[in-house]
Amino acid sequence: MYKIGELARLANVSTDTVRYYEKQGMMGTGSRSPSGYRQYNEGDVQRLRFIRYAKSTGFTLDAIKELLSIRIDPLHHTCQESKSIVNERLAEVELKLQELNQMRESLQRLSAACCGSAHTSVSCSILEALEDGAGKVA
């Protein structure tokens, strides 16, 4: 059995994070020892690691809750449900990558348009391009 600090350390999170996940209903509050300390077991460590890894891959807390419910009760769920959640997140990431690629291309054009010399920025091509582009943004 582990106290909350030990649980947090094993899962590489803070005790505040453990408490937050408990408040969100994603973790149980553990049993109480005779001296009143919360006690957690290896299953709690695994659950916390699951949450932490899912969070690191960009899942929202709601998606993680869904994945946890599937993990807790696998006989009443299908792999299709898990895959659907993953594919939804993947589509969000793909869209974000497209947006980031567009930003990169715009920044590359801005950088290429500038001579980068030490003269004053009275006629700075970057500032002029941003000014011109500002009127085009809806």
N, C-alpha and C positions, 0 to 999 in steps of 0.2 A: 504494500500500500504506500501511496505517496501523498505528501502534503502538497498544497497548492504551489509552493515555491519549487519543489522538486519536479512536479508535473510540468510547470512552465519551463524549467531548465531543460528537461528531457525533450520537449517539443520546440525548444528554441524560440519561445515567446515570453512576454512579460506576464506577471500575475494579473495585471489589469486587463490584458487580452483574454485570459482565461475567464475572468469575471464577466467581461463583455459578451463572450460567446455563451456563457451561462444565461445571461439576461436575454439574449436573442433566442434562447431555446435550442441552441445548437450543441450544447454540452449539458450534462447533468451536473448537479451541484455537489455530487459526491456524498458519501455517507459520513457520519460524524463519529469520531473516536470518543471514548469515554471522557476525554479531557476537552471535548468540544471542537477539535480540529477537523476540518474537512479532509476526507481521505479519498484518494483516487486510485484506480487500478490500471493495469496494463491496457485494458480496452479504452480507457479514457485517454491514455497517451496516444494510442493509435488513432482515435477519433480526432484529437487535437492536431496530430500530424497530418491527417487527411484534410482537415479544414485549412491548415496552413499551406499545404501544397496546392490545394484547389485555389486558394486566394492568390498564391504566387503565379498561377497561370491565368489570372485575370477574371475568374468567375466572380459574379456578384454574390452577396450573402444569400439572396433568395435562390440563386441557382445552386449554391452549395447546400442549402437546406434541402432542396429537391434531391440532389445527389445523395445526401446523407439518408434521406427517407428511403431511397431506392436501396442503398447499401444496408440499412438496418432491416429491411423487409424484402429481400430479393425474390422471395417466392411469389409476391404479389405485384411484381414489376417486370418489365422486359428490358433487354439490352437496348432496344429501340428507343426507350425513354432516355436512357443515359446518352446515347448517341445524338439524339435530338438536341439535348442541352449542350453537348460539346459542339455540334455543328452550328448552333445559334451563336455561340461564342466565337467560333472560327470565322463566321461571316462578319461579325463585328470587327475582328482583328484584320481581316482582309480589307474591309472598307477603310479602316484606320491606316493601313499600309498604303492604300491608294492615295489617301489624303496626304500622308507624309511624303510620298514620292512626288506629288504635285508641289508641295512646299519646298522640297529639296531642289526641284527643277527651277522654281521661281527664284530661290535664293542663289542658285548657280548663275542664272541669267543676270541677277542684280550684281553679283560679284564680278562677273565677266564684263559688265558694262562700265565698271569703275576702273580708272587708271591707278587708283590707290596712292597717288602722290601726296606730298605734304602741303600742297597748296590749299587755300581756304576752300570751304565748302559752298561758296557762293553759287557755283555752277556744278554741284555734285550730281553726277548721273544717277546715283542710287536714290538720292532724295527726290530728284525730278521724276524718276520712274515710279517711286512710291506715291508721289503727288498725282501723277497721271492715272495710276491704277486705283487710287482712292475714289475717283469719280466713277469707276466701273463696277465697284463692289455694290451689290444690292442689299 
